[in-house]
Amino acid sequence: MNCETLPKYSLLDFVFTLIGVCTFLFDVGSDLCVAKEFYTHGEFVWCGVFVGFMLISSVVVQLFSWFWLQYDRGLKDFESQASAGNLVLFSGAKRVKLLLFLHVCQLGFFIRHITAIWQGFRVWRRKGCGSEYAVYMTHDLSMLRLIETFCESAPQLTLMMYIILRSDHARLVQYVSVGASTTSVAWMVVDYHRSLRSFLPDKDNQGWLSSVVYFFWNLFLIGPRVASVALFASVLPCFIAAHFLLLWPILVLWAWRQGTNFMDSPAGERLYRATIGLIWYFSWFNVAEGDTRDRSLIYHIFIITDTSILLTTWWLYRDAEMTQSYAFSLIISIPLCYVLGLSLKVLYYCCFHPKLWRPADSGKATYDVTDGVEPAVDVQADSASAHTFNKRMGRHAATFYTTNTSSTVKTKESETTNAVVL
């Protein structure tokens, strides 16, 4: 295959991969330091909870990584591409047992990072050859980092804020952990957004301003949610687990009702829906085609109501003397930040979000020119040529960007409706 026909893997993509590895290692290192600090100061409960978040997140990420490995082993083109590169990961059936052992040892995610760096270096050295496989790996890594962020970084950030609020002071390492978790969330947002953007035919024309707006509206929505949960936990710590266990099954059931189709096996899809329930506890995440605007509206109304209950409970049960220096500021700034986040979200979808319109009687799609994009692009042809292997992320990108002129339209991948994500 001519290397010029393969998707481009730029130097910037390679730099993002390197930064992603550094962020991952720094996050793990800071987590271990915080756990050690808790242990040495005799705070065994907090140490156990903190390490528990790490282990749960690691197990979930390894399971996703292993499921995807099993799915991809059945693709002959993928196997030949991987074997030709002499890669650490996905390099033949003889390595399956070793890979299983590495995933059991919670090293599968780390191996994926190392493999992505090696493949990116090979692409740079060979001036483009192997780009398709490198792009494929970056898409999987972006999704795994997103899952890790909401399974580990967001809960840990909530825990650290809770500890600071309860003790009314914090050690330096705790501030470092809060900063690392916040950095992880911020980097995930940008990296995930860039990954979805790369599925657009005109990806090179997509400006950074849209990514900046996308980053800030997520930050202003996720931040108040995390803060409100931490504030509630600071006054009623015994009820925070009950609060999560009450909401999580409802959110998982809603994901099931939406008919998600991300994984290639029933067990994998159940894991995905359970993870989506956890993500929705902190932030909106579109998972299925259809009338996503209404679903997003329902979600935000639900979260606003729940957050209001959490903040009201904190205000009524707080220690007025201890919190007098910041209580009024928080009760005003948290709702205002959420409103600002919603405003930026509307701005993004009005001005920066490229929309693929797919008529019901045609397989062609055209862009709504809101971001300087090209018209009359064949989505199916482009997806087949530029992203042959990573169909799961391709489907997810189509869900994010595509809308129909009819409520029912059949495509080669599914027979569900497509709508612009809001």
Helices and strands as residue ranges (DSSP letters): G 3-5, H 11-40, H 44-72, H 76-84, G 93-95, H 96-104, H 108-125, H 131-148, I 149-153, H 154-167, H 172-197, G 203-205, H 208-235, G 237-239, H 240-257, H 266-282, H 292-317, H 327-351, E 355-358, E 366-368, H 379-386, H 391-401, E 402-404
